[in-house]
Amino acid sequence: MSTTFQLETSTSRANPTPQPMRRLTVPAIRKRKADGHTAEPIVMLTAYTARQAQLLDPHCDVLLVGDSLGQVIYGLPSTVHVTLEMMANHAAAVVRGSWHAVVVVDMPFGSYEASPERAFDSAAQLLKASGAAAVKLEGGEAMARTVEFLVQRGIPVMGHVGLTPQAVNVLGGYGARGRTEAEAAKIVGDARALCAAGAFAIVIEGVMEPIAAAVTTAISCPTIGIGGSAQCDGQVLVTDDMLGMFERVPRFVKRYDDLAGRISAAAEAYAGEVRARTFPGPDQIYQP
């Protein structure tokens, strides 16, 4: 029996609570795909806080602490501004709030591209500080040597090809990739290279649907689509997009709720009661 940190919801305080440690593992995720087929698709969502992780964990195989937190949490214009410290702090919170899903943390821009050695130092720092199980990095064939270097030294790596948000300044925007034959071939080649280097899974983001399907067929490790194809071995979305927290979302997002609308309505109701002096009421105050 191990322990993990859970939120005691009646007080909203984190307290260590015994939990049977049946957390999924990286090898278990990798083994979901056997002989080119994944019978049970991999469910992945982003998580940035302990409470969010608690709510998502029972339903997910993987929780991704994405560098999208730069935009979602911090209001930054892109993921380029995210730091290792940000990622480590949020990943630690997600690990404390979960016990079932594999927690993967994004390596932020500038923390791994220079060399495999630099990538190892950054990845080791992230995993030590957070307790996450694996890292994710963007880039294709150019990053294969780095992926191999990390895996050989005990750091599981999830790859990311297609639309790579950290390269937004080079790409010139967030448009779908693979519209030309050359670009399509490169995406397939990038995925092959990462898989051969030891990546346990690869995110395919924002590509033309036939390319995502082709990559899924071409490689032995699982693919996780986001704006890819239903034929991928799993799917991921930014949770805040899926919950309807923002007015504008990418084409590939399906909104499963209008949480922004419901939060706004609740705040409006609260403000009205405060101004009318009907809150707090008898149930919310202490009487002698």
N, C-alpha and C positions, 0 to 999 in steps of 0.2 A: 504494500500500500504506500503510495506516494502522496504528496500534497501539492496542491496548486492554489493560487490565489483566486478567490471568487468574491464578487460583491455581495454583501449582505444587504438585500434590497430594502429592508425596512429602515435602514439608517443611511444607505448609500455610501457605506464605508467599506474599504477592502479589508477583508479578514482572511487569514489562511484557513481553508476548509478542506478536510480530507476528501479526496476524490479518487476513485479507482482510475489509475493512469492507463487508459486504453486508447491513448492518442494514436491516430494513424501515423504511419512512417513514410519517409520518402520511397523506400523500396516497395511498399504496398501500393503507392500511387503509380510507380513505374510498372508494376506487374498488372495493373488494370488492363493494359494493352498486351494481348498475347496473340501471336500468329497474325498480327496485323489487325486485330479486332478488339474493341473495348465493349464488353457486354454491359457494363454499368458505367455510363458517362460520369466524368469527374465534374463535381459542382464546386465552383470557386467564386468567391466574392471578396471585395476589398473590405478591410476593417482598419480603423485608426485608433479606437479607444477600447478600454476594457469592457464597458457596458455594451458597446456595439458588438464586440466579439462574443460576449455571453449570448446575445440574442441570435446571432448568426451561426454560432458554432454547432448546434445540434443538426443543422440542415446542410452543412458544407463539409466537403472533404478537404478543401484547402482554403485558408484565409490568407489573402495577400495584403500585406502592409505596403500599399503602392505609393510611389512617389507622387501620385496624383493628389496626395494630401497637401502638397504645395498649393494647389488651386482650391481644393475642396475645404481644407481646414484653415489655411493661412491667407487665402485670397491673392496668391501670387499669380503673375501672368502666365507662367509655364512651370514645368517641372525642373527646368535648368537651375533654378535658384535653391532647390532643396539641399540640405546638408546631411552629413552622416549623423550628426547629433539629433536632428529631427527624426530621422528614420529609426535610430536606436531607441529613442524615448517612446515613440508610438508603438514600435514592435514589442517592446517590453510590456506595455499596457495590454496589447492584444494577447500575448502569451499568458499573462496573468488572468485574463478574462475567458480563456478557452481551455478545454481539456481534451477535445476530440479531434479537431482538424489539425492538419499539418500547417504550421505558420511559416510563410515565405516572405522575406523582406526584400524590397527593391534596393539595389545599390544605386545611389544618386549620381547624377552627372558629375564627372571629374574625379570620381573615387576609384575608378578601375581601368580606364582606357589607356593610361600611360604605359603600363607594363603588367605582366602577370604577377610580379612581385608586389606591385602597388595594389593590385586587385586583392591579393591574398591578405595583405595588411588590413585593408578596409573591410573585407568580408569577415575576417577573424574578429575585428573590433565589433562589428554588428552582431555577430552570433554570440559573442561573450557578453555583450551588454544587454542583449534582449532575451536570449534563450530560444530564439527562433531556430527552425530546423534547416533552413536553406536560404539561399539568396537568389535573386533574379537579376539578370543584366540584359541590356539591349545590345543588338548588333548581330551580324551574321558570321560569315566566314572569317572576317577580320578578328573576331573574338574567340574563334575556336581554340587557339593555342591557350588563351587565358582560361577558358572553360576546362580544358584538359588539365592545366596546371592546378586549378582549384580542386577539381574532383580527385586528382591523385593525392592531394594533401588533406582529404577528409571533409571538403566543403561541398555539399550537394548544390547543383546549379540548375535553375530553370532558365531557359533561353527565351528570346523575344525577337521575332522577325516581322517583316512587313512594315506597317506604320510604326515607327519608333519615336515616341514623343520627345525624347531627349535630343533628337536630331532635328527638331522643328526648324531651327535656323538654317540648316542645310537643305531640308526638304521644302522649305518655303510655305509650310502650312500643314494642315491635318487631313488633306484629301486622301482618298483611297489609293492604295498602291497596286501595281501590277497591271496597269492599263496597256502596257506595251509588251511584246513578246520577250524583249530583253530583260525588262524589269521582272516579269513573271518568272523567267528562268533563274534570275538571281535569287529571288525569294525561295524557290525550291532548293537551289544550291546552298543557300545560307542555312536552311533548316537541316539539310543533309549533313553539313559540316558540323553544326552544333550537336546533333544527335550522335555522330561518330566520335565527337570529342568527349561525350559522356553526360550531356545534359539529360536529366531524368524526365523532363517535359519541356514543351516549347509553346509559348503563347504566339498565336498568329493574329495580328491586329490589323484591321482596316484594309483588307485586300479583296480583290474580286473573288466572288464565291468559288469559281472553279479552281482557283489557285489553292485556296485553303483545303479543298477536297483533295487536290492532287498531292499537296504536302502530307496530308494525313495518310494517304496511301503509300507515299514514298518512304516514310521513315518508320522506324520500329518503336520509338518512344512516343508517348501520348502527346497529342496536340490539344491546345486549349484555345478556343476561338473567342474573339471579341470583334465583331464585325467581320467574321470569317464565313463559317458554314455550319449548318446543323450536323454535317458529317464529321466534324471535329470530334475528338475523343472526350472533350469536355467544353465547358463554357465559363466565361468570367464576365462580370460587369462591375463598374464602379457602383457601389451600393447606393450612394447618394443620388446617382442618376436614376437607378432602378426604382427608388422610392419617391421620385418626383420632387427632389429638393431644389432643383434648378429649372428655370423657365426654358432654357435652350439646352438640348442634349444632342449627341450625335445620332445620325440616322439609325445606327445599329442598336440603339437602346430601346427596350420596351419598358414603359413605365408600369409598375405593378401597384402603385399607390400615388396619391397626391399629398404627400406628407407636408410639403410646404404650405399647401392650402389649409390643412388641418391645424398646423402649428399657428398660422396667422389667425385663424378663426378662434383658437383657444386664447391667444394673446389679446385679441380684441375683446373677448368675453371677460377676461381678467381685468383689462383696463377699464371696461365699463363698470364693473362691480366696485373697483377701487374708487373711481370717481363718484359713484353713487353711494359710497360708504356702506355697501352691503357685504363687502369682504374686508376683514374676516368676519364670519358669522359665529354663532354660538358653538358650532362644532370645531372651530379653529382657534379658540382662545381658552386661556386657563382662568377658571373662576376660583375664588377663595373658598 
